[in-house]
Amino acid sequence: MTNHDPDCEKCEQLLQGYLDRDLSPAEVVTAESHLGGCDYCRRRYRFEESLRVYVRTTAAERMPPGLMEKLAQLRTTDPGPASV
Ligand SMILES: [Zn+2]
């Protein structure tokens, strides 16, 4: 069993647009049906979502220099199966 089947890759590509509400209806269906059945991508989605909320609230105040860089690094970090 692997975490990176083609469906997951497709889902990861759709994820940003999904969070931006920027997908076509067909793409939303694809993303949602995959998220419904895939723990890995669902974790990834929650992670990205919380990151966005954090960025939004932080940006509303004042973004310290280097923070965007830090966040960019976080995004490339695998959420990992054991880290909750
Ligand atoms: Zn997946």
PDB file of the backbone (N, CA, C, O) and the ligand in Angstrom, with CONECT records:
HET     ZN  A 101       1
ATOM      1  N   MET A   1       0.838  -1.209   0.000  1.00  0.00           N
ATOM      2  CA  MET A   1       0.000   0.000   0.000  1.00  0.00           C
ATOM      3  C   MET A   1       0.870   1.256   0.000  1.00  0.00           C
ATOM      4  O   MET A   1       1.791   1.382   0.807  1.00  0.00           O
ATOM      5  N   THR A   2       0.583   2.148  -0.877  1.00  0.00           N
ATOM      6  CA  THR A   2       1.390   3.366  -0.968  1.00  0.00           C
ATOM      7  C   THR A   2       0.513   4.607  -0.856  1.00  0.00           C
ATOM      8  O   THR A   2      -0.662   4.600  -1.221  1.00  0.00           O
ATOM      9  N   ASN A   3       1.116   5.660  -0.345  1.00  0.00           N
ATOM     10  CA  ASN A   3       0.381   6.914  -0.194  1.00  0.00           C
ATOM     11  C   ASN A   3       0.309   7.712  -1.490  1.00  0.00           C
ATOM     12  O   ASN A   3      -0.496   8.633  -1.630  1.00  0.00           O
ATOM     13  N   HIS A   4       1.153   7.343  -2.417  1.00  0.00           N
ATOM     14  CA  HIS A   4       1.244   8.203  -3.597  1.00  0.00           C
ATOM     15  C   HIS A   4       0.784   7.510  -4.866  1.00  0.00           C
ATOM     16  O   HIS A   4       1.557   7.324  -5.806  1.00  0.00           O
ATOM     17  N   ASP A   5      -0.476   7.134  -4.880  1.00  0.00           N
ATOM     18  CA  ASP A   5      -1.029   6.667  -6.138  1.00  0.00           C
ATOM     19  C   ASP A   5      -1.429   7.889  -6.968  1.00  0.00           C
ATOM     20  O   ASP A   5      -1.466   9.006  -6.450  1.00  0.00           O
ATOM     21  N   PRO A   6      -1.728   7.681  -8.247  1.00  0.00           N
ATOM     22  CA  PRO A   6      -2.032   8.813  -9.138  1.00  0.00           C
ATOM     23  C   PRO A   6      -3.203   9.655  -8.638  1.00  0.00           C
ATOM     24  O   PRO A   6      -3.226  10.869  -8.844  1.00  0.00           O
ATOM     25  N   ASP A   7      -4.164   9.025  -7.990  1.00  0.00           N
ATOM     26  CA  ASP A   7      -5.306   9.762  -7.459  1.00  0.00           C
ATOM     27  C   ASP A   7      -4.861  10.795  -6.440  1.00  0.00           C
ATOM     28  O   ASP A   7      -5.366  11.918  -6.424  1.00  0.00           O
ATOM     29  N   CYS A   8      -3.923  10.421  -5.595  1.00  0.00           N
ATOM     30  CA  CYS A   8      -3.428  11.336  -4.572  1.00  0.00           C
ATOM     31  C   CYS A   8      -2.692  12.505  -5.208  1.00  0.00           C
ATOM     32  O   CYS A   8      -2.811  13.647  -4.762  1.00  0.00           O
ATOM     33  N   GLU A   9      -1.939  12.211  -6.244  1.00  0.00           N
ATOM     34  CA  GLU A   9      -1.223  13.295  -6.918  1.00  0.00           C
ATOM     35  C   GLU A   9      -2.200  14.266  -7.539  1.00  0.00           C
ATOM     36  O   GLU A   9      -2.025  15.481  -7.450  1.00  0.00           O
ATOM     37  N   LYS A  10      -3.213  13.736  -8.156  1.00  0.00           N
ATOM     38  CA  LYS A  10      -4.253  14.564  -8.767  1.00  0.00           C
ATOM     39  C   LYS A  10      -4.936  15.401  -7.675  1.00  0.00           C
ATOM     40  O   LYS A  10      -5.198  16.591  -7.850  1.00  0.00           O
ATOM     41  N   CYS A  11      -5.210  14.750  -6.562  1.00  0.00           N
ATOM     42  CA  CYS A  11      -5.899  15.423  -5.472  1.00  0.00           C
ATOM     43  C   CYS A  11      -5.036  16.563  -4.916  1.00  0.00           C
ATOM     44  O   CYS A  11      -5.538  17.640  -4.595  1.00  0.00           O
ATOM     45  N   GLU A  12      -3.756  16.307  -4.811  1.00  0.00           N
ATOM     46  CA  GLU A  12      -2.859  17.355  -4.312  1.00  0.00           C
ATOM     47  C   GLU A  12      -2.839  18.549  -5.249  1.00  0.00           C
ATOM     48  O   GLU A  12      -2.736  19.694  -4.809  1.00  0.00           O
ATOM     49  N   GLN A  13      -2.937  18.276  -6.533  1.00  0.00           N
ATOM     50  CA  GLN A  13      -2.956  19.362  -7.497  1.00  0.00           C
ATOM     51  C   GLN A  13      -4.235  20.181  -7.379  1.00  0.00           C
ATOM     52  O   GLN A  13      -4.237  21.398  -7.566  1.00  0.00           O
ATOM     53  N   LEU A  14      -5.322  19.482  -7.064  1.00  0.00           N
ATOM     54  CA  LEU A  14      -6.610  20.166  -6.964  1.00  0.00           C
ATOM     55  C   LEU A  14      -6.767  20.911  -5.645  1.00  0.00           C
ATOM     56  O   LEU A  14      -7.616  21.792  -5.511  1.00  0.00           O
ATOM     57  N   LEU A  15      -5.938  20.545  -4.676  1.00  0.00           N
ATOM     58  CA  LEU A  15      -6.157  21.009  -3.313  1.00  0.00           C
ATOM     59  C   LEU A  15      -6.127  22.533  -3.190  1.00  0.00           C
ATOM     60  O   LEU A  15      -6.982  23.125  -2.531  1.00  0.00           O
ATOM     61  N   GLN A  16      -5.159  23.151  -3.815  1.00  0.00           N
ATOM     62  CA  GLN A  16      -5.053  24.604  -3.700  1.00  0.00           C
ATOM     63  C   GLN A  16      -6.291  25.289  -4.276  1.00  0.00           C
ATOM     64  O   GLN A  16      -6.855  26.201  -3.670  1.00  0.00           O
ATOM     65  N   GLY A  17      -6.699  24.831  -5.457  1.00  0.00           N
ATOM     66  CA  GLY A  17      -7.887  25.392  -6.086  1.00  0.00           C
ATOM     67  C   GLY A  17      -9.135  25.112  -5.265  1.00  0.00           C
ATOM     68  O   GLY A  17     -10.062  25.920  -5.204  1.00  0.00           O
ATOM     69  N   TYR A  18      -9.132  23.943  -4.636  1.00  0.00           N
ATOM     70  CA  TYR A  18     -10.273  23.571  -3.800  1.00  0.00           C
ATOM     71  C   TYR A  18     -10.374  24.513  -2.609  1.00  0.00           C
ATOM     72  O   TYR A  18     -11.464  24.964  -2.256  1.00  0.00           O
ATOM     73  N   LEU A  19      -9.243  24.806  -1.995  1.00  0.00           N
ATOM     74  CA  LEU A  19      -9.229  25.722  -0.863  1.00  0.00           C
ATOM     75  C   LEU A  19      -9.589  27.143  -1.294  1.00  0.00           C
ATOM     76  O   LEU A  19     -10.145  27.919  -0.517  1.00  0.00           O
ATOM     77  N   ASP A  20      -9.269  27.464  -2.525  1.00  0.00           N
ATOM     78  CA  ASP A  20      -9.594  28.792  -3.050  1.00  0.00           C
ATOM     79  C   ASP A  20     -11.003  28.859  -3.619  1.00  0.00           C
ATOM     80  O   ASP A  20     -11.441  29.908  -4.091  1.00  0.00           O
ATOM     81  N   ARG A  21     -11.709  27.737  -3.573  1.00  0.00           N
ATOM     82  CA  ARG A  21     -13.029  27.637  -4.218  1.00  0.00           C
ATOM     83  C   ARG A  21     -12.907  28.030  -5.683  1.00  0.00           C
ATOM     84  O   ARG A  21     -13.708  28.799  -6.215  1.00  0.00           O
ATOM     85  N   ASP A  22     -11.902  27.490  -6.300  1.00  0.00           N
ATOM     86  CA  ASP A  22     -11.531  27.929  -7.631  1.00  0.00           C
ATOM     87  C   ASP A  22     -11.544  26.779  -8.630  1.00  0.00           C
ATOM     88  O   ASP A  22     -10.882  26.839  -9.666  1.00  0.00           O
ATOM     89  N   LEU A  23     -12.306  25.725  -8.310  1.00  0.00           N
ATOM     90  CA  LEU A  23     -12.347  24.567  -9.195  1.00  0.00           C
ATOM     91  C   LEU A  23     -13.656  24.527  -9.966  1.00  0.00           C
ATOM     92  O   LEU A  23     -14.660  25.113  -9.561  1.00  0.00           O
ATOM     93  N   SER A  24     -13.615  23.823 -11.083  1.00  0.00           N
ATOM     94  CA  SER A  24     -14.863  23.552 -11.784  1.00  0.00           C
ATOM     95  C   SER A  24     -15.656  22.540 -10.967  1.00  0.00           C
ATOM     96  O   SER A  24     -15.083  21.794 -10.172  1.00  0.00           O
ATOM     97  N   PRO A  25     -16.994  22.513 -11.164  1.00  0.00           N
ATOM     98  CA  PRO A  25     -17.817  21.556 -10.402  1.00  0.00           C
ATOM     99  C   PRO A  25     -17.317  20.124 -10.521  1.00  0.00           C
ATOM    100  O   PRO A  25     -17.346  19.375  -9.545  1.00  0.00           O
ATOM    101  N   ALA A  26     -16.863  19.741 -11.696  1.00  0.00           N
ATOM    102  CA  ALA A  26     -16.371  18.375 -11.887  1.00  0.00           C
ATOM    103  C   ALA A  26     -15.116  18.136 -11.053  1.00  0.00           C
ATOM    104  O   ALA A  26     -14.933  17.054 -10.496  1.00  0.00           O
ATOM    105  N   GLU A  27     -14.258  19.142 -10.970  1.00  0.00           N
ATOM    106  CA  GLU A  27     -13.030  19.003 -10.183  1.00  0.00           C
ATOM    107  C   GLU A  27     -13.338  18.944  -8.698  1.00  0.00           C
ATOM    108  O   GLU A  27     -12.687  18.217  -7.948  1.00  0.00           O
ATOM    109  N   VAL A  28     -14.337  19.716  -8.276  1.00  0.00           N
ATOM    110  CA  VAL A  28     -14.749  19.665  -6.874  1.00  0.00           C
ATOM    111  C   VAL A  28     -15.215  18.264  -6.509  1.00  0.00           C
ATOM    112  O   VAL A  28     -14.876  17.741  -5.447  1.00  0.00           O
ATOM    113  N   VAL A  29     -15.999  17.662  -7.404  1.00  0.00           N
ATOM    114  CA  VAL A  29     -16.470  16.291  -7.161  1.00  0.00           C
ATOM    115  C   VAL A  29     -15.293  15.335  -7.051  1.00  0.00           C
ATOM    116  O   VAL A  29     -15.249  14.484  -6.163  1.00  0.00           O
ATOM    117  N   THR A  30     -14.344  15.486  -7.959  1.00  0.00           N
ATOM    118  CA  THR A  30     -13.154  14.633  -7.927  1.00  0.00           C
ATOM    119  C   THR A  30     -12.412  14.789  -6.608  1.00  0.00           C
ATOM    120  O   THR A  30     -12.058  13.801  -5.965  1.00  0.00           O
ATOM    121  N   ALA A  31     -12.181  16.030  -6.211  1.00  0.00           N
ATOM    122  CA  ALA A  31     -11.431  16.296  -4.986  1.00  0.00           C
ATOM    123  C   ALA A  31     -12.188  15.773  -3.771  1.00  0.00           C
ATOM    124  O   ALA A  31     -11.609  15.118  -2.904  1.00  0.00           O
ATOM    125  N   GLU A  32     -13.484  16.063  -3.712  1.00  0.00           N
ATOM    126  CA  GLU A  32     -14.256  15.685  -2.530  1.00  0.00           C
ATOM    127  C   GLU A  32     -14.396  14.176  -2.396  1.00  0.00           C
ATOM    128  O   GLU A  32     -14.322  13.632  -1.294  1.00  0.00           O
ATOM    129  N   SER A  33     -14.597  13.508  -3.514  1.00  0.00           N
ATOM    130  CA  SER A  33     -14.759  12.056  -3.419  1.00  0.00           C
ATOM    131  C   SER A  33     -13.442  11.407  -3.014  1.00  0.00           C
ATOM    132  O   SER A  33     -13.429  10.401  -2.305  1.00  0.00           O
ATOM    133  N   HIS A  34     -12.346  11.982  -3.463  1.00  0.00           N
ATOM    134  CA  HIS A  34     -11.058  11.427  -3.047  1.00  0.00           C
ATOM    135  C   HIS A  34     -10.781  11.734  -1.579  1.00  0.00           C
ATOM    136  O   HIS A  34     -10.330  10.865  -0.834  1.00  0.00           O
ATOM    137  N   LEU A  35     -11.046  12.953  -1.172  1.00  0.00           N
ATOM    138  CA  LEU A  35     -10.834  13.335   0.232  1.00  0.00           C
ATOM    139  C   LEU A  35     -11.695  12.479   1.157  1.00  0.00           C
ATOM    140  O   LEU A  35     -11.303  12.169   2.282  1.00  0.00           O
ATOM    141  N   GLY A  36     -12.878  12.104   0.661  1.00  0.00           N
ATOM    142  CA  GLY A  36     -13.771  11.288   1.475  1.00  0.00           C
ATOM    143  C   GLY A  36     -13.227   9.888   1.729  1.00  0.00           C
ATOM    144  O   GLY A  36     -13.586   9.246   2.716  1.00  0.00           O
ATOM    145  N   GLY A  37     -12.362   9.416   0.838  1.00  0.00           N
ATOM    146  CA  GLY A  37     -11.904   8.042   0.969  1.00  0.00           C
ATOM    147  C   GLY A  37     -10.427   7.901   1.269  1.00  0.00           C
ATOM    148  O   GLY A  37      -9.928   6.783   1.398  1.00  0.00           O
ATOM    149  N   CYS A  38      -9.717   9.011   1.384  1.00  0.00           N
ATOM    150  CA  CYS A  38      -8.268   8.926   1.545  1.00  0.00           C
ATOM    151  C   CYS A  38      -7.805   9.712   2.773  1.00  0.00           C
ATOM    152  O   CYS A  38      -7.873  10.941   2.807  1.00  0.00           O
ATOM    153  N   ASP A  39      -7.336   8.976   3.773  1.00  0.00           N
ATOM    154  CA  ASP A  39      -6.878   9.605   5.010  1.00  0.00           C
ATOM    155  C   ASP A  39      -5.715  10.550   4.778  1.00  0.00           C
ATOM    156  O   ASP A  39      -5.650  11.639   5.348  1.00  0.00           O
ATOM    157  N   TYR A  40      -4.814  10.117   3.943  1.00  0.00           N
ATOM    158  CA  TYR A  40      -3.615  10.907   3.683  1.00  0.00           C
ATOM    159  C   TYR A  40      -3.989  12.288   3.144  1.00  0.00           C
ATOM    160  O   TYR A  40      -3.503  13.305   3.639  1.00  0.00           O
ATOM    161  N   CYS A  41      -4.843  12.318   2.143  1.00  0.00           N
ATOM    162  CA  CYS A  41      -5.203  13.580   1.519  1.00  0.00           C
ATOM    163  C   CYS A  41      -6.098  14.410   2.423  1.00  0.00           C
ATOM    164  O   CYS A  41      -6.062  15.640   2.392  1.00  0.00           O
ATOM    165  N   ARG A  42      -6.902  13.725   3.231  1.00  0.00           N
ATOM    166  CA  ARG A  42      -7.756  14.456   4.157  1.00  0.00           C
ATOM    167  C   ARG A  42      -6.902  15.180   5.203  1.00  0.00           C
ATOM    168  O   ARG A  42      -7.183  16.324   5.560  1.00  0.00           O
ATOM    169  N   ARG A  43      -5.875  14.511   5.681  1.00  0.00           N
ATOM    170  CA  ARG A  43      -4.938  15.149   6.620  1.00  0.00           C
ATOM    171  C   ARG A  43      -4.263  16.334   5.968  1.00  0.00           C
ATOM    172  O   ARG A  43      -4.117  17.407   6.553  1.00  0.00           O
ATOM    173  N   ARG A  44      -3.862  16.098   4.747  1.00  0.00           N
ATOM    174  CA  ARG A  44      -3.192  17.131   3.973  1.00  0.00           C
ATOM    175  C   ARG A  44      -4.130  18.339   3.811  1.00  0.00           C
ATOM    176  O   ARG A  44      -3.714  19.488   3.954  1.00  0.00           O
ATOM    177  N   TYR A  45      -5.377  18.054   3.515  1.00  0.00           N
ATOM    178  CA  TYR A  45      -6.356  19.114   3.324  1.00  0.00           C
ATOM    179  C   TYR A  45      -6.543  19.917   4.615  1.00  0.00           C
ATOM    180  O   TYR A  45      -6.553  21.148   4.584  1.00  0.00           O
ATOM    181  N   ARG A  46      -6.690  19.225   5.745  1.00  0.00           N
ATOM    182  CA  ARG A  46      -6.857  19.911   7.029  1.00  0.00           C
ATOM    183  C   ARG A  46      -5.645  20.757   7.350  1.00  0.00           C
ATOM    184  O   ARG A  46      -5.760  21.872   7.859  1.00  0.00           O
ATOM    185  N   PHE A  47      -4.482  20.210   7.046  1.00  0.00           N
ATOM    186  CA  PHE A  47      -3.238  20.921   7.289  1.00  0.00           C
ATOM    187  C   PHE A  47      -3.190  22.209   6.472  1.00  0.00           C
ATOM    188  O   PHE A  47      -2.890  23.281   6.998  1.00  0.00           O
ATOM    189  N   GLU A  48      -3.485  22.090   5.200  1.00  0.00           N
ATOM    190  CA  GLU A  48      -3.479  23.268   4.330  1.00  0.00           C
ATOM    191  C   GLU A  48      -4.522  24.283   4.769  1.00  0.00           C
ATOM    192  O   GLU A  48      -4.290  25.492   4.728  1.00  0.00           O
ATOM    193  N   GLU A  49      -5.671  23.776   5.189  1.00  0.00           N
ATOM    194  CA  GLU A  49      -6.763  24.651   5.597  1.00  0.00           C
ATOM    195  C   GLU A  49      -6.367  25.445   6.842  1.00  0.00           C
ATOM    196  O   GLU A  49      -6.565  26.659   6.902  1.00  0.00           O
ATOM    197  N   SER A  50      -5.807  24.749   7.836  1.00  0.00           N
ATOM    198  CA  SER A  50      -5.426  25.436   9.063  1.00  0.00           C
ATOM    199  C   SER A  50      -4.289  26.414   8.788  1.00  0.00           C
ATOM    200  O   SER A  50      -4.197  27.472   9.410  1.00  0.00           O
ATOM    201  N   LEU A  51      -3.436  26.045   7.857  1.00  0.00           N
ATOM    202  CA  LEU A  51      -2.341  26.934   7.476  1.00  0.00           C
ATOM    203  C   LEU A  51      -2.895  28.222   6.890  1.00  0.00           C
ATOM    204  O   LEU A  51      -2.396  29.311   7.174  1.00  0.00           O
ATOM    205  N   ARG A  52      -3.918  28.091   6.078  1.00  0.00           N
ATOM    206  CA  ARG A  52      -4.514  29.267   5.455  1.00  0.00           C
ATOM    207  C   ARG A  52      -5.173  30.170   6.489  1.00  0.00           C
ATOM    208  O   ARG A  52      -5.033  31.392   6.439  1.00  0.00           O
ATOM    209  N   VAL A  53      -5.881  29.567   7.412  1.00  0.00           N
ATOM    210  CA  VAL A  53      -6.517  30.348   8.468  1.00  0.00           C
ATOM    211  C   VAL A  53      -5.442  31.100   9.248  1.00  0.00           C
ATOM    212  O   VAL A  53      -5.594  32.278   9.573  1.00  0.00           O
ATOM    213  N   TYR A  54      -4.369  30.399   9.536  1.00  0.00           N
ATOM    214  CA  TYR A  54      -3.264  30.993  10.286  1.00  0.00           C
ATOM    215  C   TYR A  54      -2.657  32.148   9.514  1.00  0.00           C
ATOM    216  O   TYR A  54      -2.407  33.216  10.073  1.00  0.00           O
ATOM    217  N   VAL A  55      -2.420  31.932   8.229  1.00  0.00           N
ATOM    218  CA  VAL A  55      -1.828  32.984   7.402  1.00  0.00           C
ATOM    219  C   VAL A  55      -2.754  34.190   7.340  1.00  0.00           C
ATOM    220  O   VAL A  55      -2.310  35.336   7.414  1.00  0.00           O
ATOM    221  N   ARG A  56      -4.032  33.919   7.204  1.00  0.00           N
ATOM    222  CA  ARG A  56      -4.998  35.007   7.079  1.00  0.00           C
ATOM    223  C   ARG A  56      -5.021  35.844   8.359  1.00  0.00           C
ATOM    224  O   ARG A  56      -4.946  37.071   8.306  1.00  0.00           O
ATOM    225  N   THR A  57      -5.125  35.177   9.501  1.00  0.00           N
ATOM    226  CA  THR A  57      -5.197  35.926  10.759  1.00  0.00           C
ATOM    227  C   THR A  57      -3.883  36.634  11.043  1.00  0.00           C
ATOM    228  O   THR A  57      -3.871  37.748  11.567  1.00  0.00           O
ATOM    229  N   THR A  58      -2.787  35.993  10.700  1.00  0.00           N
ATOM    230  CA  THR A  58      -1.487  36.611  10.952  1.00  0.00           C
ATOM    231  C   THR A  58      -1.267  37.794  10.026  1.00  0.00           C
ATOM    232  O   THR A  58      -0.742  38.829  10.439  1.00  0.00           O
ATOM    233  N   ALA A  59      -1.668  37.637   8.779  1.00  0.00           N
ATOM    234  CA  ALA A  59      -1.479  38.712   7.812  1.00  0.00           C
ATOM    235  C   ALA A  59      -2.318  39.921   8.175  1.00  0.00           C
ATOM    236  O   ALA A  59      -1.964  41.051   7.839  1.00  0.00           O
ATOM    237  N   ALA A  60      -3.441  39.687   8.867  1.00  0.00           N
ATOM    238  CA  ALA A  60      -4.299  40.785   9.267  1.00  0.00           C
ATOM    239  C   ALA A  60      -3.574  41.675  10.278  1.00  0.00           C
ATOM    240  O   ALA A  60      -3.858  42.868  10.383  1.00  0.00           O
ATOM    241  N   GLU A  61      -2.646  41.087  11.009  1.00  0.00           N
ATOM    242  CA  GLU A  61      -1.853  41.899  11.916  1.00  0.00           C
ATOM    243  C   GLU A  61      -0.567  42.303  11.195  1.00  0.00           C
ATOM    244  O   GLU A  61      -0.605  43.076  10.238  1.00  0.00           O
ATOM    245  N   ARG A  62       0.530  41.797  11.640  1.00  0.00           N
ATOM    246  CA  ARG A  62       1.741  42.145  10.901  1.00  0.00           C
ATOM    247  C   ARG A  62       2.632  40.933  10.755  1.00  0.00           C
ATOM    248  O   ARG A  62       2.999  40.285  11.735  1.00  0.00           O
ATOM    249  N   MET A  63       2.968  40.643   9.529  1.00  0.00           N
ATOM    250  CA  MET A  63       3.761  39.457   9.237  1.00  0.00           C
ATOM    251  C   MET A  63       5.236  39.717   9.522  1.00  0.00           C
ATOM    252  O   MET A  63       5.862  40.546   8.860  1.00  0.00           O
ATOM    253  N   PRO A  64       5.788  39.016  10.497  1.00  0.00           N
ATOM    254  CA  PRO A  64       7.213  39.192  10.776  1.00  0.00           C
ATOM    255  C   PRO A  64       8.044  38.724   9.584  1.00  0.00           C
ATOM    256  O   PRO A  64       7.665  37.780   8.892  1.00  0.00           O
ATOM    257  N   PRO A  65       9.159  39.374   9.350  1.00  0.00           N
ATOM    258  CA  PRO A  65       9.998  38.955   8.228  1.00  0.00           C
ATOM    259  C   PRO A  65      10.455  37.516   8.400  1.00  0.00           C
ATOM    260  O   PRO A  65      10.818  37.093   9.498  1.00  0.00           O
ATOM    261  N   GLY A  66      10.433  36.772   7.305  1.00  0.00           N
ATOM    262  CA  GLY A  66      10.902  35.386   7.351  1.00  0.00           C
ATOM    263  C   GLY A  66       9.794  34.395   7.619  1.00  0.00           C
ATOM    264  O   GLY A  66       9.983  33.191   7.446  1.00  0.00           O
ATOM    265  N   LEU A  67       8.630  34.887   8.042  1.00  0.00           N
ATOM    266  CA  LEU A  67       7.557  33.953   8.387  1.00  0.00           C
ATOM    267  C   LEU A  67       7.008  33.257   7.147  1.00  0.00           C
ATOM    268  O   LEU A  67       6.741  32.056   7.163  1.00  0.00           O
ATOM    269  N   MET A  68       6.845  34.022   6.078  1.00  0.00           N
ATOM    270  CA  MET A  68       6.353  33.409   4.846  1.00  0.00           C
ATOM    271  C   MET A  68       7.273  32.291   4.397  1.00  0.00           C
ATOM    272  O   MET A  68       6.821  31.251   3.918  1.00  0.00           O
ATOM    273  N   GLU A  69       8.565  32.515   4.557  1.00  0.00           N
ATOM    274  CA  GLU A  69       9.547  31.495   4.200  1.00  0.00           C
ATOM    275  C   GLU A  69       9.338  30.240   5.035  1.00  0.00           C
ATOM    276  O   GLU A  69       9.338  29.116   4.534  1.00  0.00           O
ATOM    277  N   LYS A  70       9.160  30.479   6.323  1.00  0.00           N
ATOM    278  CA  LYS A  70       8.955  29.379   7.256  1.00  0.00           C
ATOM    279  C   LYS A  70       7.710  28.576   6.865  1.00  0.00           C
ATOM    280  O   LYS A  70       7.726  27.346   6.848  1.00  0.00           O
ATOM    281  N   LEU A  71       6.649  29.294   6.557  1.00  0.00           N
ATOM    282  CA  LEU A  71       5.407  28.634   6.173  1.00  0.00           C
ATOM    283  C   LEU A  71       5.585  27.862   4.877  1.00  0.00           C
ATOM    284  O   LEU A  71       5.049  26.766   4.716  1.00  0.00           O
ATOM    285  N   ALA A  72       6.335  28.438   3.963  1.00  0.00           N
ATOM    286  CA  ALA A  72       6.573  27.757   2.691  1.00  0.00           C
ATOM    287  C   ALA A  72       7.304  26.443   2.931  1.00  0.00           C
ATOM    288  O   ALA A  72       7.057  25.451   2.246  1.00  0.00           O
ATOM    289  N   GLN A  73       8.195  26.443   3.897  1.00  0.00           N
ATOM    290  CA  GLN A  73       8.907  25.213   4.231  1.00  0.00           C
ATOM    291  C   GLN A  73       7.963  24.201   4.862  1.00  0.00           C
ATOM    292  O   GLN A  73       8.021  23.009   4.559  1.00  0.00           O
ATOM    293  N   LEU A  74       7.100  24.681   5.734  1.00  0.00           N
ATOM    294  CA  LEU A  74       6.125  23.807   6.379  1.00  0.00           C
ATOM    295  C   LEU A  74       5.268  23.090   5.352  1.00  0.00           C
ATOM    296  O   LEU A  74       4.940  21.914   5.510  1.00  0.00           O
ATOM    297  N   ARG A  75       4.916  23.794   4.322  1.00  0.00           N
ATOM    298  CA  ARG A  75       4.011  23.228   3.326  1.00  0.00           C
ATOM    299  C   ARG A  75       4.641  22.072   2.580  1.00  0.00           C
ATOM    300  O   ARG A  75       3.940  21.164   2.133  1.00  0.00           O
ATOM    301  N   THR A  76       5.938  22.094   2.442  1.00  0.00           N
ATOM    302  CA  THR A  76       6.587  21.003   1.728  1.00  0.00           C
ATOM    303  C   THR A  76       6.868  19.836   2.660  1.00  0.00           C
ATOM    304  O   THR A  76       7.272  18.759   2.221  1.00  0.00           O
ATOM    305  N   THR A  77       6.648  20.060   3.961  1.00  0.00           N
ATOM    306  CA  THR A  77       6.863  18.984   4.911  1.00  0.00           C
ATOM    307  C   THR A  77       5.680  18.036   4.910  1.00  0.00           C
ATOM    308  O   THR A  77       4.526  18.459   4.983  1.00  0.00           O
ATOM    309  N   ASP A  78       5.975  16.771   4.826  1.00  0.00           N
ATOM    310  CA  ASP A  78       4.912  15.780   4.866  1.00  0.00           C
ATOM    311  C   ASP A  78       4.268  15.785   6.242  1.00  0.00           C
ATOM    312  O   ASP A  78       4.974  15.740   7.250  1.00  0.00           O
ATOM    313  N   PRO A  79       2.943  15.840   6.306  1.00  0.00           N
ATOM    314  CA  PRO A  79       2.259  15.837   7.606  1.00  0.00           C
ATOM    315  C   PRO A  79       2.615  14.599   8.424  1.00  0.00           C
ATOM    316  O   PRO A  79       2.645  14.650   9.654  1.00  0.00           O
ATOM    317  N   GLY A  80       2.882  13.495   7.744  1.00  0.00           N
ATOM    318  CA  GLY A  80       3.340  12.296   8.436  1.00  0.00           C
ATOM    319  C   GLY A  80       2.199  11.559   9.104  1.00  0.00           C
ATOM    320  O   GLY A  80       1.261  12.187   9.595  1.00  0.00           O
ATOM    321  N   PRO A  81       2.262  10.252   9.129  1.00  0.00           N
ATOM    322  CA  PRO A  81       1.172   9.444   9.683  1.00  0.00           C
ATOM    323  C   PRO A  81       1.102   9.481  11.213  1.00  0.00           C
ATOM    324  O   PRO A  81       0.022   9.332  11.784  1.00  0.00           O
ATOM    325  N   ALA A  82       2.236   9.677  11.876  1.00  0.00           N
ATOM    326  CA  ALA A  82       2.259   9.524  13.326  1.00  0.00           C
ATOM    327  C   ALA A  82       2.138  10.862  14.063  1.00  0.00           C
ATOM    328  O   ALA A  82       1.771  10.886  15.238  1.00  0.00           O
ATOM    329  N   SER A  83       2.441  11.964  13.389  1.00  0.00           N
ATOM    330  CA  SER A  83       2.469  13.248  14.084  1.00  0.00           C
ATOM    331  C   SER A  83       1.080  13.862  14.127  1.00  0.00           C
ATOM    332  O   SER A  83       0.547  14.298  13.107  1.00  0.00           O
ATOM    333  N   VAL A  84       0.508  13.890  15.303  1.00  0.00           N
ATOM    334  CA  VAL A  84      -0.818  14.526  15.466  1.00  0.00           C
ATOM    335  C   VAL A  84      -0.687  15.659  16.463  1.00  0.00           C
ATOM    336  O   VAL A  84      -1.670  16.338  16.759  1.00  0.00           O
TER     337      VAL A  84
HETATM  338 ZN    ZN A 101      -5.135  10.529  -1.514  1.00  0.00          ZN2+
END
